[in-house]
Amino acid sequence: MIKPIIDTHIHLDLYKKEERNEILQSMKQYKIDGLISVSQHFYSAQKNLDFSDKYDRIFPAFGFHPEQPLPNEEELDKLIQFIQEQHTKMIAVGEVGLPYYSRKKDKSIKLEEYIELLERFIILAKQLEKPIILHAVYEDAPIVCSLLEKYSIEKAHFHWFKGDTKTMERMIDSGYFVSVTPDVLYKSEIQRLVVEYPLSQLMVETDGPWPFEDVFKDQVTHPKMIHESINAIANIKYMDKNTVYEKVYRNTMEFYGLGTGE
């Protein structure tokens, strides 16, 4: 039997209209209690705010995705002003972080400029007392951890995290959370993360519409896939599935201030 879940990282605005409608219309059927829809940039943030105004189980996060060219000052000022004006409707600052994958393709990208941008968002999250949702993997993660520590950020959510054991231990000790995608069913490094990370600091996500392989091959990414993730987490940790459902749900509710959980 499936139990309530919350997708803690989805790009709802990037779905085709019919795909998005199918997700929204099937939430009750699949016991999807909420979607945390992260933003790519200013216009993405506007769309996510509009979705949240129409649907009470959509919780928007506003930020600038790092795997794209840097915004100019006018674009950045517009986004920051939007965040400041709409922060009461915003569940978190996100998605923000560092451009790991872009730098692998283009060595000319200057990391320092992205670090400066991320620092502005970290300061903003601190000022607004909001959680921050981070895109920071492999060798970028320690850099981000240092920035979070600099500003004494406690509520940090590393989505789809990948990295070494030393960095994971640092993140665990700092109380940072990570979220697991459906590739936990078939990716050994994500399974290793689940082994290492305490259940008390785990959440689940899809990062949809990003597609998955294996049993999900050729399927439109849907939050219902999280039920398979929960089952995989329970198997990896040798825990009762209902216990995993309840703890992960409660983690999310408490981390994002949605309530006390079930």
For each residue, the residues with C-beta under 8 A, 3 or more apart:
1:
2: 5 30 31 227
3: 31 242 245 246 249
4: 31 32 33 245 249 262
5: 2 30 31 32 33 204 223 226 227 230 245 248 249
6: 32 33 34 35 36 203 204 249 252 253 258
7: 10 32 34 35 36 204 205 206 208 223 226
8: 36 157 159 179 203 204 205 252 256
9: 36 38 95 133 157 159 160 179 205 206 207
10: 7 35 36 37 38 205 206 207 208 223
11: 14 15 37 38 40 44 207 208 209 210
12: 15 20 23 35 37 47 48 51 58 208
13: 37 39 40 44 47 48 51
14: 11 40 44 209
15: 11 12 19 20 23 208 209 220
16: 19 20
17: 20 21
18: 21 22
19: 15 16 22 23 209 220
20: 12 15 16 17 23 24
21: 17 18 24 25
22: 18 19 25 26 220 222
23: 12 15 19 20 26 27 32 35 208 222 223
24: 20 21 27 55
25: 21 22
26: 22 23 29 30 32 222 224
27: 23 24 30 32 33 35 57 223
28: 31 32
29: 26
30: 2 5 26 27 222 223 224 227
31: 2 3 4 5 28
32: 4 5 6 7 23 26 27 28 35 57 223 224 226
33: 4 5 6 27 57 249
34: 6 7 57 58 59 252 258
35: 6 7 10 12 23 27 32 57 58 59 223
36: 6 7 8 9 10 59 60 61 91 92 133 205 256
37: 10 11 12 13 48 51 52 58 59 60 61
38: 9 10 11 48 61 63 65 94 95 133 159
39: 13 44 45 47 48 60 61 62 63 64 65 94 95
40: 11 13 14 44 64 65 68 95
41: 44 45 64 65 68 71 75 79
42: 45 46 75 78 79 82
43: 46 47
44: 11 13 14 39 40 41 47 48
45: 39 41 42 48 49 60 62 63 79 82 83 86
46: 42 43 49 50 82
47: 12 13 39 43 44 50 51
48: 12 13 37 38 39 44 45 51 52 58 60 61 62
49: 45 46 52 53 60 62 86 89
50: 46 47 53 54
51: 12 13 37 47 48 54 55 58 60
52: 37 48 49 55 56 58 59 60 89
53: 49 50 89
54: 50 51 58
55: 24 51 52 58
56: 52
57: 27 32 33 34 35
58: 12 34 35 37 48 51 52 54 55
59: 34 35 36 37 52 91 256 258
60: 36 37 39 45 48 49 51 52 89 90 91
61: 36 37 38 39 48 90 91 92 93 94 95 133
62: 39 45 48 49 79 82 83 86 90 93 94
63: 38 39 45 83 93 94 95 96 121 133
64: 39 40 41 68 71 76 79 95 96 117 121
65: 38 39 40 41 68 95 96 97 135
66: 95 96 97 98 99 102 114 117 118 135
67: 99 100 101 102 135
68: 40 41 64 65 99 102
69:
70: 113 114 117
71: 41 64 75 76 79 117
72: 75 76
73: 76 77
74: 77 78
75: 41 42 71 72 78 79
76: 64 71 72 73 79 80 117 120
77: 73 74 80 81
78: 42 74 75 81 82
79: 41 42 45 62 64 71 75 76 82 83
80: 76 77 83 84 120 124
81: 77 78 84 85
82: 42 45 46 62 78 79 85 86
83: 45 62 63 79 80 86 87 90 93 124 128
84: 80 81 87 124 128
85: 81 82
86: 45 49 62 82 83 89 90
87: 83 84 90 128 130
88:
89: 49 52 53 60 86
90: 60 61 62 83 86 87 93 128 130
91: 36 59 60 61 130 131 256 257
92: 36 61 125 130 131 132 133 157 256
93: 61 62 63 83 90 96 121 124 125 128 130 131 132 133
94: 38 39 61 62 63 131 132 133 134 157 159
95: 9 38 39 40 61 63 64 65 66 133 134 135 159
96: 63 64 65 66 93 117 118 121 122 132 133 134 135
97: 65 66 118 134 135 136 140 144
98: 66 111 114 115 118 135 136 140 143 144
99: 66 67 68 102 103 109 111 114
100: 67 103 104 135 136 137 138 139 140
101: 67 104 105
102: 66 67 68 99 105 106 109
103: 99 100 106 107 109 111
104: 100 101
105: 101 102
106: 102 103 109
107: 103
108:
109: 99 102 103 106 114
110: 113 114
111: 98 99 103 114 115
112: 115 116
113: 70 110 116 117
114: 66 70 98 99 109 110 111 117 118
115: 98 111 112 118 119 143 147
116: 112 113 119 120
117: 64 66 70 71 76 96 113 114 120 121
118: 66 96 97 98 114 115 121 122 144 147
119: 115 116 122 123 147
120: 76 80 116 117 123 124
121: 63 64 93 96 117 118 124 125 132
122: 96 118 119 125 126 132 147 148 151 153
123: 119 120 126 127 151
124: 80 83 84 93 120 121 127 128
125: 92 93 121 122 128 130 131 132 153
126: 122 123 129 151 152 153
127: 123 124
128: 83 84 87 90 93 124 125
129: 126
130: 87 90 91 92 93 125 155
131: 91 92 93 94 125 155 156 157 255 256
132: 92 93 94 96 121 122 125 148 153 155 156 157
133: 9 36 38 61 63 92 93 94 95 96 157 159
134: 94 95 96 97 144 156 157 158 159
135: 65 66 67 95 96 97 98 100 159 160
136: 97 98 100 140 141 143 144 158 161
137: 100 140 141 160 161 162 163
138: 100 141 162 163 164
139: 100 142 143
140: 97 98 100 136 137 143 144
141: 136 137 138 144 145 158 161 163 167 171
142: 139 145 146 167 170
143: 98 115 136 139 140 146 147
144: 97 98 118 134 136 140 141 147 148 158
145: 141 142 148 149 167 170 171 174 176
146: 142 143 149 150
147: 115 118 119 122 143 144 150 151
148: 122 132 144 145 151 153 156 174 176
149: 145 146 152 153 174
150: 146 147
151: 122 123 126 147 148
152: 126 149
153: 122 125 126 132 148 149 156
154: 175
155: 130 131 132 255
156: 131 132 134 148 153 174 176 177
157: 8 9 92 94 131 132 133 134 176 177 178 179 203 255
158: 134 136 141 144 161 171 176 177 178 179
159: 8 9 38 94 95 133 134 135 178 179 205 207
160: 9 135 137 179 180 181 205 207
161: 136 137 141 158 168 171 178 179 193
162: 137 138 189 190 193
163: 137 138 141 167 168
164: 138 167 168
165: 168 169 196
166: 169 170
167: 141 142 145 163 164 170 171
168: 161 163 164 165 171 172 193 196 197
169: 165 166 172 173 196
170: 142 145 166 167 173 174
171: 141 145 158 161 167 168 174 176 178
172: 168 169 175 176 196 197 198 201
173: 169 170
174: 145 148 149 156 170 171
175: 154 172 201
176: 145 148 156 157 158 171 172 201
177: 156 157 158 201 202 203 251 255
178: 157 158 159 161 171 193 197 201 202 203
179: 8 9 157 158 159 160 161 202 203 204 205
180: 160 184 190 193 194 202 203 204 205 229 233
181: 160 184 190 204 205 206 207 210 212 229
182: 185 206 212 216 221 225 226 228 229
183: 186 187 190 212 213 214
184: 180 181 187 190 191 194 229 232 233 236
185: 182 214 215 216 228 229 232
186: 183 213 214 215
187: 183 184 190 191
188: 191 192
189: 162 192 193
190: 162 180 181 183 184 187 193 194
191: 184 187 188 194 195 232 236
192: 188 189 195 196
193: 161 162 168 178 180 189 190 196 197
194: 180 184 190 191 197 202 232 233 236 237
195: 191 192 236 237
196: 165 168 169 172 192 193
197: 168 172 178 193 194 201 202
198: 172 201 202
199: 202 233 237 239 244 247 248
200: 247 251
201: 172 175 176 177 178 197 198 251
202: 177 178 179 180 194 197 198 199 233 247 248 251
203: 6 8 157 177 178 179 180 248 251 252 255
204: 5 6 7 8 179 180 181 226 229 230 233 248 252
205: 7 8 9 10 36 159 160 179 180 181 226
206: 7 9 10 181 182 210 221 222 223 225 226
207: 9 10 11 159 160 181 210 221
208: 7 10 11 12 15 23 220 221 222 223
209: 11 14 15 19 220 221
210: 11 181 206 207 221
211: 216 219 220 221
212: 181 182 183 216 217 219 221 225
213: 183 186 216 217
214: 183 185 186 217
215: 185 186 228
216: 182 185 211 212 213 219 221 225
217: 212 213 214
218:
219: 211 212 216 222 225
220: 15 19 22 208 209 211
221: 182 206 207 208 209 210 211 212 216 225
222: 22 23 26 30 206 208 219 225
223: 5 7 10 23 27 30 32 35 206 208 226
224: 26 30 32 227
225: 182 206 212 216 219 221 222 228 229
226: 5 7 32 182 204 205 206 223 229 230
227: 2 5 30 224 230 231
228: 182 185 215 225 231 232
229: 180 181 182 184 185 204 225 226 232 233
230: 5 204 226 227 233 234 241 244 245 248
231: 227 228 234 235 241
232: 184 185 191 194 228 229 235 236
233: 180 184 194 199 202 204 229 230 236 237 239 244 248
234: 230 231 237 239 240 241 243 244
235: 231 232 238
236: 184 191 194 195 232 233
237: 194 195 199 233 234 244
238: 235
239: 199 233 234 243 244
240: 234 243 244
241: 230 231 234 244 245
242: 3 245 246
243: 234 239 240 246 247
244: 199 230 233 234 237 239 240 241 247 248
245: 3 4 5 230 241 242 248 249
246: 3 242 243 249 250 261 262
247: 199 200 202 243 244 250 251
248: 5 199 202 203 204 230 233 244 245 251 252
249: 3 4 5 6 33 245 246 252 253 261 262
250: 246 247 253 254 260 261 262
251: 177 200 201 202 203 247 248 254 255 261
252: 6 8 34 203 204 248 249 255 256 258 261
253: 6 249 250 256 258 259 260 261
254: 250 251 257 258 259 260 261
255: 131 155 157 177 203 251 252
256: 8 36 59 91 92 131 252 253
257: 91 254
258: 6 34 59 252 253 254
259: 253 254
260: 250 253 254
261: 246 249 250 251 252 253 254
262: 4 246 249 250
